[in-house]
Amino acid sequence: MSLQSTALPGSANESNAQSGWLSWLLVSFLVYMLLAAVGAIGSGFKAAAGNDAKELFAFASNPGIALIVGVVATSLIQSSSTVTSIIVGMVAGGLPITIAIPMIMGANIGTSLTSTLVSLGHIRNGEEFKRAFSAATLHDSFNILAVTILLPLELLFRPLATASEYLAGLLVSDASVSMSSMNFMKILLSPASDILKASVAWLPGIWSGVALILVGIGLILMVVTQIGKVLRTLMVGRAMNILHTAVGRGPRSGMASGTLVTVLVQSSSTTTSLIVPLAGTGVFSLKQVYPFILGSNIGTTITALLAATAISGAAATVALQIALVHLLFNLLAIAVIYVLPFLRQVPVIMAETLATLAQRNKAYVVAYIGGVFFALPLMVVGVSQWL
């Protein structure tokens, strides 16, 4: 009995260790498939439209329409990481940077719907709901304010396009020097890319390209979802420890922990969904939640940066450029809104006002969600068409 009882814990430890390694191998495989899927989208657009790929996006030639595409797509998919990965592939296939940038900004707004829905879990308790809803809508308010300020600046002066183009040129240039002509990523991804292309090669004409786009998008949706599930299993316990030990230490620590947790679980929606219930129960104040949410905006950009490494050749620079736009947009938003004292409290005031109204009358909740994610996008479309 003693031998058996002493053997069991060791067996359990070995089983857990083996399970951990298998999970990390699965994550590695899923990341590989994510890169292959992004490459497939770029190849599909090129096959479908050749040198005239830009004409495919005539429907989004207006920045207002492009913004709404980003908002609606991310609201439906509930993953800005997924949408930005798709946009990286589209840019590699010919989507103009000027259209992709508003889409990226829209993705930032769309991803905040999740935390707002999570806050509804506290709706039966008035004070808890007020705290949770204010924490959730703080994310919305900041992202909406960021787009309101930075999109007009981008359209007028192109700071994001210019800075990202410069940085992408440096990084791609450095990579080409270090790898010489080996094109490591293309060699690594070629087996999966060949299989994906072969799966649609039987289709005639441009339809093989269209099918490859759909396969790539479907694969990204599946892969990002699965990566999220596996990483949540592996990391959420550790993520919660990070939350409790780092969020309350100050803005820098809170922002760093928000970035780290989001990188770990590969989803800003998951990160903000973790923090909203803690805000609702009073574990963290709105002041503590604020920088953590900003960190989650930075952390979610890692997926697009990773996806950009799947693109090779002439499109490598623009693919990396749009991924860098996502990062620079979030950093610039923090610099403009959070760092400047007279703007820092604007999202807080917006969120607290919304929470007070929602606590008084739950109809405001329906009006807010319907307005921000449905009515407002339609209004922007109407205004942009009129202009």
GUBA-15727 format. One line per 5 residues: number of its first residue (from 1); their letters; for each residue x, y, z of C-alpha. Coordinates in Angstrom, 3 decimals. Each point is the difference from the previous one (the first is absolute). Layout:
NUM = A = X,Y,Z; ...
//
This chain:
1 = MSLQS = 0.000,0.000,0.000; 2.773,2.395,0.870; 1.759,-0.646,-3.308; -3.218,0.566,-1.868; -0.849,3.159,1.927
6 = TALPG = 3.441,1.498,-0.552; -0.085,-0.854,-3.710; -3.275,1.717,-0.692; 1.134,3.604,0.641; 3.033,-0.507,-2.225
11 = SANES = -2.175,-1.412,-2.739; -2.348,2.949,0.324; 2.901,2.462,-0.250; 1.370,-1.785,-3.062; -3.454,0.032,-1.569
16 = NAQSG = -0.402,3.727,0.674; 3.450,0.749,-1.411; -0.755,-2.040,-3.117; -3.336,1.756,-0.404; 1.751,3.386,0.311
21 = WLSWL = 2.541,-0.851,-2.684; -2.730,-1.289,-2.320; -1.950,3.215,0.517; 3.031,2.140,-0.900; 0.652,-2.172,-3.068
26 = LVSFL = -3.623,0.577,-0.997; 0.461,3.771,0.443; 3.102,-0.133,-2.224; -1.919,-1.898,-2.682; -2.910,2.445,0.182
31 = VYMLL = 2.349,2.986,-0.340; 1.535,-1.695,-3.050; -3.477,-0.444,-1.511; -0.843,3.638,0.791; 3.016,1.142,-2.010
36 = AAVGA = -0.940,-2.331,-2.852; -3.588,1.292,0.022; 1.119,3.639,-0.175; 2.260,-0.852,-2.910; -2.898,-1.788,-1.705
41 = IGSGF = -2.177,3.131,0.155; 2.709,2.069,-1.692; 0.521,-2.661,-2.669; -3.746,-0.294,-0.507; -0.462,3.713,-0.609
46 = KAAAG = 2.853,0.017,-2.485; -1.436,-3.028,-1.816; -3.507,1.462,-0.065; 0.881,3.460,-1.265; 3.604,-0.045,-1.147
51 = NDAKE = 1.400,3.511,-0.239; -3.487,1.512,0.382; -0.599,-1.286,3.546; -0.603,3.522,1.298; -3.208,0.190,-2.023
56 = LFAFA = -1.468,-2.751,2.191; -0.190,2.540,2.816; -1.880,2.724,-1.853; -2.885,-0.550,2.424; 2.300,1.195,2.811
61 = SNPGI = 1.689,2.811,-1.902; -1.353,2.444,2.586; 1.804,0.008,3.391; -3.384,0.174,1.770; -1.144,-3.224,-1.655
66 = ALIVG = 3.362,-1.631,0.773; -0.384,0.984,3.661; -3.440,-1.610,0.143; 1.311,-3.181,-1.642; 2.530,-0.255,2.835
71 = VVATS = -2.608,0.696,2.709; -2.636,-2.386,-1.335; 2.404,-2.818,-0.899; 1.593,0.075,3.445; -3.357,0.309,1.779
76 = LIQSS = -1.192,-3.129,-1.794; 3.219,-2.018,0.339; 0.828,1.416,3.451; 3.737,-0.048,-0.607; 2.019,2.993,-1.160
81 = STVTS = 2.984,-2.367,-0.272; -1.874,-2.034,-2.612; -1.185,3.025,-1.955; 3.409,1.686,-0.060; 1.609,-3.268,-1.128
86 = IIVGM = -2.495,-0.133,-2.857; 0.732,3.650,-0.854; 3.743,-0.783,-0.112; -0.716,-2.691,-2.574; -2.268,2.344,-1.961
91 = VAGGL = 2.677,2.715,-0.086; 2.479,-2.555,-1.321; -2.541,-0.746,-2.734; -0.452,3.645,-1.026; -2.280,1.746,2.521
96 = PITIA = 1.195,3.632,0.137; 1.582,1.104,3.261; -2.273,3.061,0.037; -3.029,-2.316,0.212; 1.603,-2.525,2.358
101 = IPMIM = 0.835,2.619,2.662; -3.640,0.972,0.741; -0.852,-3.727,0.037; 2.655,-0.541,2.675; -1.447,2.879,2.021
106 = GANIG = -3.481,-1.467,-0.350; 1.246,-3.336,1.284; 1.076,1.732,3.212; -3.561,1.222,0.557; -1.685,-3.282,-0.931
111 = TSLTS = 2.045,-2.098,2.414; -1.292,1.943,3.009; -3.516,-1.433,-0.403; 1.006,-3.170,1.867; 0.803,1.719,3.282
116 = TLVSL = -3.268,1.963,-0.197; -1.945,-3.248,-0.360; 1.952,-1.566,2.875; -1.036,2.874,2.278; -3.648,-1.006,-0.466
121 = GHIRN = 0.685,-2.959,2.262; -0.178,2.462,2.925; -3.263,1.592,-1.108; -2.012,-1.274,2.993; 2.191,1.807,2.521
126 = GEEFK = -0.263,3.768,-0.445; 3.373,1.111,1.379; 1.901,-2.980,-1.412; -1.541,0.605,-3.411; 0.909,3.676,0.115
131 = RAFSA = 3.650,-0.799,0.755; 0.172,-2.815,-2.592; -1.756,1.999,-2.725; 2.225,3.030,0.583; 3.115,-2.203,-0.249
136 = ATLHD = -1.290,-1.631,-3.192; -1.075,3.225,-1.698; 3.286,1.635,0.983; 1.555,-2.236,-2.649; -2.635,1.069,-2.530
141 = SFNIL = 0.280,3.675,0.918; 3.779,0.105,-0.294; 0.036,-1.777,-3.373; -2.794,2.179,-1.417; 1.742,3.168,1.182
146 = AVTIL = 3.298,-1.235,-1.450; -1.578,-0.545,-3.425; -1.842,3.336,0.184; 3.289,1.833,0.562; 2.483,-2.047,-2.026
151 = LPLEL = -1.961,-0.916,-3.131; -0.414,3.650,-1.138; 3.672,0.633,0.818; 0.959,-3.054,-2.044; -2.114,1.095,-2.957
156 = LFRPL = 1.540,3.484,0.079; 3.650,-0.622,0.915; 0.556,-3.816,-0.273; 2.172,-0.358,3.153; -0.754,-3.726,0.398
161 = ATASE = 0.532,-0.841,-3.661; 3.255,1.952,-0.139; 1.492,-1.340,3.247; -1.037,-3.604,-0.700; 1.385,0.148,-3.547
166 = YLAGL = 3.346,1.233,1.311; 0.199,-2.653,2.748; -1.126,-2.801,-2.322; 2.670,0.980,-2.504; 2.659,-0.210,2.679
171 = LVSDA = -1.189,-3.323,1.404; -0.514,-1.738,-3.329; 3.358,1.317,-1.192; 1.705,-1.334,3.128; -1.698,-3.363,-0.400
176 = SVSMS = 1.061,-0.329,-3.618; 3.616,0.694,0.927; 0.062,-2.523,2.841; -1.741,-2.763,-1.976; 1.672,0.824,-3.295
181 = SMNFM = -2.000,-1.696,-2.750; -1.127,-2.996,2.036; -3.573,1.300,0.485; -0.349,-2.132,3.116; -3.712,0.632,0.599
186 = KILLS = -0.932,-0.899,-3.575; 1.913,-3.278,0.258; -1.536,-0.767,3.385; -3.569,0.709,-1.125; 0.210,-1.505,-3.480
191 = PASDI = -1.340,-3.498,0.977; -3.185,1.440,1.525; -0.315,2.631,-2.741; 0.299,-2.642,-2.715; -2.706,-2.131,1.647
196 = LKASV = -2.387,2.960,0.288; 0.567,1.016,-3.617; -0.432,-3.592,-1.190; -3.325,-0.257,1.857; -1.531,2.676,-2.257
201 = AWLPG = 2.049,-0.490,-3.180; -2.817,-1.986,-1.624; -2.207,3.115,-0.159; 0.002,1.990,-3.278; 1.411,3.486,-0.521
206 = IWSGV = -0.284,2.557,2.766; -2.146,-2.329,2.118; 3.054,-1.863,1.239; 1.294,3.323,1.357; -3.373,0.846,1.587
211 = ALILV = -0.168,-3.453,1.573; 3.544,0.372,1.324; -0.998,3.295,1.654; -2.992,-1.695,1.651; 2.107,-2.950,1.107
216 = GIGLI = 2.573,2.378,1.484; -2.629,2.034,1.864; -1.739,-3.131,1.277; 3.317,-1.453,1.130; 0.910,3.210,1.838
221 = LMVVT = -3.357,-0.008,1.788; 0.463,-3.604,1.070; 3.668,0.331,0.940; -0.324,3.193,2.038; -2.963,-1.506,1.877
226 = QIGKV = 1.950,-3.166,0.770; 3.138,1.914,1.006; -2.139,2.010,2.392; -1.502,-3.138,1.543; 3.350,-1.727,0.473
231 = LRTLM = 1.772,3.088,1.342; -2.864,0.753,2.372; 0.342,-3.507,1.400; 3.757,0.410,0.361; 0.215,3.613,1.082
236 = VGRAM = -3.181,1.366,1.559; 1.003,-1.185,3.483; 3.314,1.798,-0.383; -1.780,2.944,-1.615; -2.209,0.374,3.072
241 = NILHT = 3.111,-0.004,2.184; 1.465,2.773,-2.142; -3.226,1.954,0.381; -0.021,-0.184,3.768; 3.700,0.733,0.470
246 = AVGRG = 0.514,2.723,-2.614; -3.184,1.948,-0.754; -0.161,1.809,3.328; 3.606,1.202,-0.013; -0.458,2.987,-2.277
251 = PRSGM = -0.610,1.028,-3.639; 3.270,-1.342,-1.405; -0.374,-3.355,1.707; -3.658,-0.213,-0.981; 0.762,0.795,-3.638
256 = ASGTL = 2.873,-2.495,-0.098; -2.137,-2.745,1.561; -2.843,0.704,-2.446; 2.449,-0.339,-2.885; 1.550,-3.190,1.389
261 = VTVLV = -3.294,-1.735,0.793; -1.357,0.802,-3.468; 3.138,-1.346,-1.669; -0.319,-3.158,2.109; -3.650,-0.694,-0.812
266 = QSSST = 0.123,1.578,-3.502; -3.254,1.881,0.466; -0.797,3.453,1.338; -3.629,-1.134,0.259; 1.071,-2.724,2.431
271 = TTSLI = 2.171,2.409,1.967; -2.698,2.607,0.450; -2.510,-2.743,0.781; 2.282,-1.047,2.861; 0.261,3.497,1.458
276 = VPLAG = -3.668,1.091,-0.286; -1.370,-2.458,2.613; 2.837,0.975,2.365; -0.947,3.647,-0.446; -3.657,-0.855,0.529
281 = TGVFS = 0.660,-1.729,3.317; 2.163,2.911,1.144; 3.383,-1.778,-0.088; 1.363,2.718,-2.307; -1.044,3.616,-0.406
286 = LKQVY = -0.669,1.666,-3.336; 3.263,1.913,0.425; 1.900,-3.312,0.273; -1.893,-1.612,-2.886; 0.703,2.908,-2.384
291 = PFILG = 3.724,-0.625,-0.721; -0.542,-3.760,-0.032; -2.516,0.370,-2.837; 2.457,2.196,-1.911; 2.617,-2.714,0.385
296 = SNIGT = -2.420,-2.530,-1.483; -0.292,2.221,-3.087; 3.773,-0.218,-0.440; 0.211,-3.733,0.669; -2.594,-0.902,-2.620
301 = TITAL = 2.234,1.394,-2.775; 2.445,-2.908,0.319; -2.164,-2.299,-2.149; 0.070,2.318,-3.022; 3.756,0.497,0.385
306 = LAATA = 0.423,-3.758,0.081; -2.290,-0.415,-3.006; 2.054,2.519,-1.988; 3.002,-2.321,0.162; -1.900,-2.416,-2.256
311 = ISGAA = 0.202,2.452,-2.912; 3.052,-0.049,-2.226; 1.137,1.768,-3.144; -1.109,3.470,-1.061; -3.064,-0.068,2.286
316 = ATVAL = 2.059,-0.643,3.157; 0.536,3.692,0.709; -3.650,1.060,-0.310; -1.172,-3.017,2.025; 2.364,0.895,2.815
321 = QIALV = -0.983,3.649,-0.411; -3.694,-0.603,0.722; 0.876,-2.207,2.970; 2.170,2.822,1.346; -2.870,2.449,-0.585
326 = HLLFN = -2.068,-1.976,2.523; 2.782,0.248,2.580; 0.782,3.677,-0.694; -3.678,0.938,0.078; -0.410,-1.407,3.507
331 = LLAIA = 3.254,1.544,1.227; -0.907,3.386,-1.484; -3.489,-0.191,1.526; 1.544,-0.533,3.429; 2.457,2.859,-0.565
336 = VIYVL = -2.734,2.395,-1.088; -2.863,-0.961,2.328; 1.480,-1.563,3.138; 3.175,2.053,0.252; -1.716,3.353,-0.543
341 = PFLRQ = -1.765,0.912,3.286; -2.892,1.900,-1.593; -0.945,-3.022,-2.153; 0.795,-2.798,2.465; -3.273,0.270,1.902
346 = VPVIM = -2.249,0.314,-3.063; -0.450,-3.792,-0.484; -0.512,-0.379,3.768; -2.721,2.667,0.015; -1.635,-1.608,-3.030
351 = AETLA = 0.061,-3.444,1.617; -1.253,1.166,3.396; -2.819,1.992,-1.615; -1.083,-3.010,-2.041; 0.158,-2.253,3.066
356 = TLAQR = -2.131,2.406,2.058; -2.621,0.169,-2.744; 0.050,-3.775,-0.451; -0.433,-0.558,3.727; -3.080,2.229,0.041
361 = NKAYV = -1.614,-1.496,-3.071; 1.104,-3.195,-1.742; -1.413,1.324,-3.270; 3.158,2.107,-0.244; 2.006,-3.219,-0.250
366 = VAYIG = -1.958,-1.115,-3.065; 0.176,3.505,-1.470; 3.752,0.191,0.585; 0.870,-3.374,-1.523; -2.390,0.517,-2.914
371 = GVFFA = 1.195,3.561,-0.541; 3.756,-0.523,0.164; 0.198,-3.269,-1.903; -2.921,0.396,-2.421; -1.583,3.472,-0.306
376 = LPLMV = 3.266,1.972,0.194; 1.702,-2.125,-2.672; -3.002,0.473,-2.302; 0.089,3.752,0.646; 3.702,0.146,-0.863
381 = VGVSQ = -0.707,-1.870,-3.222; -2.751,2.473,-0.875; 2.139,3.069,0.746; 2.987,-1.376,-1.905; -2.172,-0.741,-3.037
386 = WL = -1.474,3.518,0.153; 3.485,1.556,0.136
//
